Each structure stands twice: as C-alpha cells, then as structure tokens.
Amino acid sequence: AQSVTQLDSHVSVSEGTPVLLRCNYSSSYSPSLFWYVQHPNKGLQLLLKYTSAATLVKGINGFEAEFKKSETSFHLTKPSAHMSDAAEYFCVVPNTSGSRLTFGEGTQLTVNP
Amino acid sequence: ETGVTQSPTHLIKTRGQQVTLRCSSQSGHNTVSWYQQALGQGPQFIFQYYREEENGRGNFPPRFSGLQFPNYSSELNVNALELDDSALYLCASSPPTGMNTEAFFGQGTRLTVV
C-alpha cells in the first residue's frame, strides 16, 4: 500500500523568505505524487504533479517540488513566500489505477508580514 | 467549462437522521469520487463512481452509500448519522482515471451532526 507522511503540521515563514514543506512517501511501485493546496472556504487545487517524466516539477504560483527516490521524498518549495500562499497543503499519492487518492495529514502554512 | 459544484454548502443534522449530499461533475468528466475531511485531517477516500457503477471503496461502513446518474452527477447518502460523521465532504470529478489523472474538487459540504 502507498502512503505519504508530511513531516510538519505547521510551518511559519516571513513574507519574502523561502518556503519548504516536507513530504516522504512509501510505495511498493514507482508512484505518481501530487501537491494540492486548500485555501479557507475553497476547494482543493492541484499545485503540481510528478509523473516520472522529470524529477524537478514546476507548478503554479512559483511552487516546485523535487522527486528524490533515494530519499523517498517529494518536498515542496518556493523561493519567496507571499501572503496569499497562506493555506493548507497536502501531499497526495494515487493508487495504481488512479481510483483513489491518499492524502497526507496536511501542513498549515502561515506567512507573516 | 463549469467546475465541480456541491450542494448544500452547510448542513446541520441530528444524530440518527439521514442526509443526502449532491455533486455536479465538471463538464466532460465521467468519474466522481467522494472524500471525508475531518477537522484538522487530510481527506479520506469514501468511494468512486465511474459510469454509474461503484469503482472502489475506502474503509467506510455500508451506511455510506452513493449513486451516479447518467449525466455523471452524484449523490452521497449517509444513514443513521453519528456525531463522528461531522466533517467536510468533498466531491472530485475527473476524466477516466489513470495514475496521473488530475481530480478537480468542489468546495465541499460542511456537515455538522448534533
């Protein structure tokens, strides 16, 4: 079975500083991996996805993530945080058929002025 | 194209009652999945419907049931509501699924059981 572990439940950064949200995965096969963002009172939105084409994946709003098989990690980064980045972020792994998504517990990102 | 819409947005029910939540899938999508998100947790997969048939189920009891209609919209029904059923219920639609398929989520229905 596949799973993801988000290593931080809360991350707080200052506006303009880098963001790092950590995710480790466990899978018996080479997985696809996603990052979704959830703003208050809004639905989940896909930030980016890894599908084995390239290990460094660029997403929307300046976010990117790097798939590292040796470390079983898929950390989300952004060079400079913006106030609008404050939200809940989820690392997600689908099953092989894509019929279900397994979510991590989420990381709440706070951006301080 | 229209996005995924869910109704109602908020709902309060009494323990033991039954509830029906509704979801209209995004145009062109024939697959609908339902997730339960308890407060402070990640969403948990309930089940998926593809072409009106259940196509996978998570670890939820039979009192959680669903339907998908010919227009691909869907319902989630929960019988004999319990306090622990209080959560945000999310619907997601997608084209025919594969491991790389993106799911598009609605804003959810906030269910409170008292």
HADDOCK unambig.tbl for C-alpha pairs under 7 A between the chains (distance, minus, plus):
assign (segid A and resid 32 and name CA) (segid B and resid 99 and name CA) 6.58 0.50 0.50
assign (segid A and resid 32 and name CA) (segid B and resid 100 and name CA) 6.40 0.50 0.50
assign (segid A and resid 41 and name CA) (segid B and resid 107 and name CA) 6.78 0.50 0.50
assign (segid A and resid 42 and name CA) (segid B and resid 107 and name CA) 5.06 0.50 0.50
assign (segid A and resid 43 and name CA) (segid B and resid 105 and name CA) 5.58 0.50 0.50
assign (segid A and resid 43 and name CA) (segid B and resid 106 and name CA) 5.17 0.50 0.50
assign (segid A and resid 43 and name CA) (segid B and resid 107 and name CA) 3.94 0.50 0.50
assign (segid A and resid 43 and name CA) (segid B and resid 108 and name CA) 6.67 0.50 0.50
assign (segid A and resid 44 and name CA) (segid B and resid 105 and name CA) 5.60 0.50 0.50
assign (segid A and resid 51 and name CA) (segid B and resid 100 and name CA) 6.29 0.50 0.50
assign (segid A and resid 94 and name CA) (segid B and resid 99 and name CA) 6.05 0.50 0.50
assign (segid A and resid 95 and name CA) (segid B and resid 99 and name CA) 6.59 0.50 0.50
assign (segid A and resid 96 and name CA) (segid B and resid 99 and name CA) 5.50 0.50 0.50
assign (segid A and resid 97 and name CA) (segid B and resid 97 and name CA) 6.82 0.50 0.50
assign (segid A and resid 97 and name CA) (segid B and resid 98 and name CA) 5.31 0.50 0.50
assign (segid A and resid 97 and name CA) (segid B and resid 99 and name CA) 5.47 0.50 0.50
assign (segid A and resid 98 and name CA) (segid B and resid 97 and name CA) 5.31 0.50 0.50
assign (segid A and resid 98 and name CA) (segid B and resid 98 and name CA) 4.58 0.50 0.50
assign (segid A and resid 98 and name CA) (segid B and resid 99 and name CA) 4.07 0.50 0.50
assign (segid A and resid 98 and name CA) (segid B and resid 100 and name CA) 6.98 0.50 0.50
assign (segid A and resid 98 and name CA) (segid B and resid 101 and name CA) 6.84 0.50 0.50
assign (segid A and resid 99 and name CA) (segid B and resid 48 and name CA) 6.75 0.50 0.50
assign (segid A and resid 99 and name CA) (segid B and resid 56 and name CA) 6.63 0.50 0.50
assign (segid A and resid 99 and name CA) (segid B and resid 97 and name CA) 6.24 0.50 0.50
assign (segid A and resid 100 and name CA) (segid B and resid 45 and name CA) 6.50 0.50 0.50
assign (segid A and resid 101 and name CA) (segid B and resid 45 and name CA) 6.81 0.50 0.50
assign (segid A and resid 103 and name CA) (segid B and resid 42 and name CA) 5.61 0.50 0.50
assign (segid A and resid 103 and name CA) (segid B and resid 43 and name CA) 6.15 0.50 0.50
assign (segid A and resid 104 and name CA) (segid B and resid 42 and name CA) 5.82 0.50 0.50
assign (segid A and resid 105 and name CA) (segid B and resid 41 and name CA) 5.22 0.50 0.50
assign (segid A and resid 105 and name CA) (segid B and resid 42 and name CA) 4.54 0.50 0.50
assign (segid A and resid 106 and name CA) (segid B and resid 41 and name CA) 6.80 0.50 0.50
assign (segid A and resid 106 and name CA) (segid B and resid 42 and name CA) 5.86 0.50 0.50
